[in-house]
Amino acid sequence: MLVERYRAIKIIGQGGFGRTFLAVDELKPSKPPCVIKQFLPQAQGTDTIQKAAELFAQEAMRLDELGKHSQIPELLAYLTQENRQYLVQEFIDGENLQTELEQKGKFNEEKIRDLLTDILNILQFVHSKGVIHRDIKPENIIRRKEDNKLVLVDFGAAKVAPNTRLSVTGTVIGSAEYTAPEQAIGKAQYASDLYSLGVTCIHLLTQVSPFELYDVSESDWVWRDFLLNNKVSDDLGQVLDKLIVQATKRRFQSVDEVFTALNIEENVVIPSPTPQSNYQPRKAPTINLVSSETRVDYTPLNNLLAAGEWKEADEITYNLMKKATNREKEGWIDYQSYKNFPREDLKIMDDLWGKYSNGKFGFSVQKKIWIEVGGTPGEYSEDVFERFGDRIGWRNSGQWLSYSDLTFNINAPEAHLPCGGGVWVLFSSLDYKP
């Protein structure tokens, strides 16, 4: 029993540096399952154990820094008890792709395209936080039974990679079959994750070890020789070839480049109703920044959100709302204008806030939480509004915060932003359907 809360049920994994337990959270009424990782090194050598301990702590740190994403296990706790390190994570019910490959056989093109879409979405989020996973392989991708979505696990090898230090030599880590050449000499880059993803794909297409898919004498990949009645289109083949180019500069440099090559439009992230997570990516068309209804141009909001200028974006949201309701002269928006707010403009702003916050902010996520705390769309209740304020961080210790005391960064609570339009901006959006 950890911290009188997490009770281990059974061992579900064991290695040279620790054990993994299926557990339950005894403090929650539903006693949901979770996973306990225990650092328990069996290896010899002080340096080896010390490095393993650092990686164990690093996994907790990376998960905490990344925050919540529907396809990354949530960190629930990191603690020391009786001189042992423990990490508690969300339990992902499903099988990893290596097990799926062994049980169901080779992946076809459709499954590979779905895999790329899911994992690229996750990597876009991870890389935006300045983190390189460094160990992408079939064993670290789980297909969640609940919704068939892929979840990226095991961030023990992940490292922070500020742009100014990408070329600095670091620790060599990762699984050899899937490791990019530059990562193998301690110089991992964002493109290294893309390489590992590409190698994962050709392994799943062929069910052959990546070592055998590369002809060392010719310095070339020969994965097509092993397809055996598993047709891959030229378009997808070219994308896979560019993912696994040995020369880093000739490889895809970013997730966006791969999306473009695959003709996958940029993704907007919206809240997920599933209890396992807070956000769920969905494919969506490119956001039209000019409203055909009011002719208001939302490019300034887009640019501020893209730059992470959250407070300035919040302030300009209200200014654009005044413009959309023809209330610039008055300098404020009356109740009737909020009530009749142009839905196209509301959607543009909601899509932009959702896009750049990875689904954490926006009107639609505020509506979701309003309902979760007992509210009815379109109806005001003081009690519900107080619970709502407590939930999204607009209140503290029973008191409403002033605007200057709100949190204007990505670490703010879910649905904390936008808030600058006053409380009625919320109620103008409660019947909004994204």
C-alpha positions, -999 to 999 in steps of 0.1 A, spaced: 0 0 0 16 32 -11 9 64 8 -23 48 22 -38 51 -13 -24 29 -41 -27 -9 -34 -7 -33 -56 -26 -63 -69 -2 -83 -90 31 -81 -108 26 -75 -145 62 -68 -155 97 -73 -142 132 -64 -155 167 -57 -144 159 -24 -127 124 -28 -113 89 -43 -112 56 -31 -125 24 -38 -106 -13 -36 -115 -29 -16 -87 -60 2 -76 -66 37 -62 -83 30 -29 -92 66 -22 -116 69 -52 -151 54 -48 -148 34 -81 -113 21 -71 -100 26 -107 -70 6 -118 -35 22 -121 1 11 -125 28 12 -99 64 11 -111 90 2 -85 126 9 -89 143 -23 -78 177 -26 -95 192 -61 -99 222 -49 -120 257 -47 -107 278 -15 -107 273 18 -90 274 38 -123 248 15 -139 224 17 -110 229 54 -107 220 60 -143 190 37 -140 178 57 -110 182 89 -130 161 75 -159 134 63 -135 132 98 -119 134 113 -154 103 94 -165 82 110 -137 97 144 -145 89 142 -182 54 130 -177 48 158 -152 63 184 -176 42 172 -205 9 175 -187 -22 157 -198 -27 142 -232 -53 115 -241 -27 92 -256 0 95 -230 -4 78 -196 -11 104 -169 13 106 -140 -6 101 -108 22 102 -82 60 100 -78 73 92 -43 98 74 -21 86 49 5 109 28 27 139 40 6 123 28 -27 113 50 -56 78 46 -70 60 60 -99 22 57 -102 6 60 -137 -27 58 -154 -35 22 -164 -38 16 -201 -59 -14 -208 -47 -29 -241 -20 -48 -259 12 -33 -273 18 -34 -311 45 -61 -309 20 -85 -292 -7 -75 -318 18 -82 -346 25 -117 -331 -11 -125 -326 -27 -110 -357 1 -109 -382 14 -81 -404 -1 -47 -406 -16 -35 -439 -14 0 -454 -46 12 -438 -34 2 -403 0 19 -409 -17 51 -420 -39 51 -389 -7 44 -368 11 73 -383 -18 97 -377 -21 87 -341 16 87 -332 24 118 -352 -3 136 -332 13 125 -300 48 135 -312 35 169 -322 25 174 -286 56 159 -271 80 179 -294 61 211 -288 71 207 -251 108 204 -261 109 166 -254 123 138 -275 109 103 -266 140 84 -278 125 49 -276 96 46 -301 91 10 -310 61 -14 -312 65 -25 -275 60 11 -264 28 17 -283 -4 3 -268 -37 -1 -286 -63 10 -259 -93 -14 -259 -117 13 -249 -115 33 -281 -89 15 -303 -66 46 -300 -28 42 -298 -11 53 -266 27 61 -264 42 48 -232 76 45 -214 91 80 -212 120 68 -191 143 74 -221 129 108 -229 150 139 -226 145 176 -228 160 190 -260 162 228 -261 168 240 -297 202 254 -287 215 221 -275 202 196 -300 237 189 -313 253 184 -279 264 148 -273 244 131 -246 237 96 -233 233 69 -259 199 53 -252 171 36 -270 164 2 -286 192 -6 -311 169 -19 -339 149 13 -339 176 39 -330 185 66 -355 222 69 -364 227 103 -348 209 91 -316 233 61 -315 262 85 -309 243 106 -283 230 133 -306 192 127 -306 170 152 -324 133 155 -330 139 138 -364 153 108 -344 118 100 -331 105 102 -367 132 77 -378 122 53 -350 85 57 -360 94 49 -396 114 18 -386 84 7 -364 62 9 -395 84 -12 -418 87 -38 -390 49 -40 -386 45 -42 -424 70 -71 -428 71 -88 -394 109 -90 -399 136 -76 -376 147 -41 -387 183 -54 -386 174 -77 -415 155 -50 -434 187 -30 -438 214 -42 -462 247 -31 -446 268 -40 -477 246 -16 -499 239 9 -471 203 8 -480 169 -4 -467 154 -34 -485 121 -36 -466 101 -39 -498 117 -73 -505 99 -86 -474 64 -73 -480 51 -107 -494 16 -99 -508 12 -69 -485 9 -40 -511 21 -6 -501 12 24 -523 40 45 -538 28 75 -518 31 58 -485 63 40 -495 80 73 -503 70 87 -469 84 57 -451 116 59 -471 121 96 -461 113 88 -424 142 62 -423 168 81 -443 202 76 -425 213 112 -432 195 134 -407 192 165 -429 176 145 -458 150 131 -434 117 147 -424 126 174 -398 92 178 -382 58 162 -377 42 189 -398 64 179 -428 51 143 -425 15 154 -422 19 174 -454 35 145 -472 7 122 -461 -20 147 -471 -32 147 -435 -46 182 -426 -35 198 -395 -52 184 -364 -74 203 -339 -76 188 -305 -110 189 -287 -120 175 -253 -127 139 -250 -158 126 -231 -139 94 -221 -131 91 -184 -95 79 -192 -84 112 -205 -91 149 -210 -83 154 -247 -89 136 -279 -74 145 -312 -96 147 -343 -89 155 -379 -103 189 -389 -101 212 -419 -78 242 -418 -93 270 -398 -107 298 -418 -95 330 -400 -120 354 -416 -156 351 -406 -179 351 -436 -207 363 -413 -191 394 -397 -159 397 -419 -138 399 -387 -102 387 -393 -89 364 -365 -53 363 -377 -40 384 -348 -55 359 -323 -40 330 -343 -6 346 -342 -6 353 -305 -18 318 -296 8 303 -319 35 323 -301 22 312 -267 13 348 -257 -17 336 -237 -26 368 -218 -24 389 -250 -44 363 -268 -70 364 -241 -72 402 -242 -75 403 -280 -102 377 -279 -125 401 -260 -116 429 -284 -124 407 -314 -157 398 -297 -166 434 -294 -158 438 -331 -179 408 -340 -209 422 -321 -204 459 -333 -198 470 -297 -163 485 -302 -177 521 -297 -194 511 -264 -163 493 -252 -183 464 -237 -207 438 -248 -243 437 -235 -263 406 -226 -283 406 -258 -252 408 -280 -237 379 -261 -270 359 -265 -270 365 -302 -233 361 -307 -224 350 -343 -218 313 -342 -192 312 -369 -170 336 -350 -175 316 -318 -163 285 -337 -132 302 -351 -121 314 -317 -129 281 -301 -110 261 -328 -80 284 -324 -79 282 -286 -83 244 -288 -57 240 -315 -29 259 -297 -36 245 -263 -39 209 -274 -76 209 -263 -70 224 -229 -87 258 -234 -117 270 -253 -154 275 -252 -163 239 -259 -141 225 -231 -157 251 -208 -191 238 -218 -180 202 -211 -169 211 -175 -200 232 -169 -221 201 -176 -197 179 -155 -202 202 -124 -240 199 -127 -248 228 -150 -274 230 -179 -263 246 -212 -278 280 -215 -289 283 -179 -272 302 -151 -269 289 -116 -249 307 -89 -240 274 -72 -229 257 -104 -209 288 -114 -190 286 -81 -183 250 -86 -172 257 -122 -149 285 -109 -134 262 -84 -128 235 -110 -111 257 -137 -91 279 -113 -111 311 -114 -117 308 -76 -93 300 -48 -103 291 -12 -139 302 -20 -129 336 -34 -130 348 -70 -96 358 -83 -90 391 -100 -80 391 -136 -44 399 -128 -42 368 -105 -53 343 -132 -28 320 -148 -18 329 -184 3 299 -195 -3 263 -207 0 250 -171 -32 267 -161 -61 244 -152 -82 229 -180 -107 254 -194 -91 283 -175 -89 303 -207 -103 324 -224 -116 345 -196 -111 381 -205 -145 386 -220 -162 385 -187 -185 357 -174 -211 362 -201 -187 350 -227 -191 316 -211 -229 316 -212 -229 328 -248 -211 296 -256 -230 271 -235 -253 261 -263 -225 262 -288 -219 230 -308 -184 227 -322 
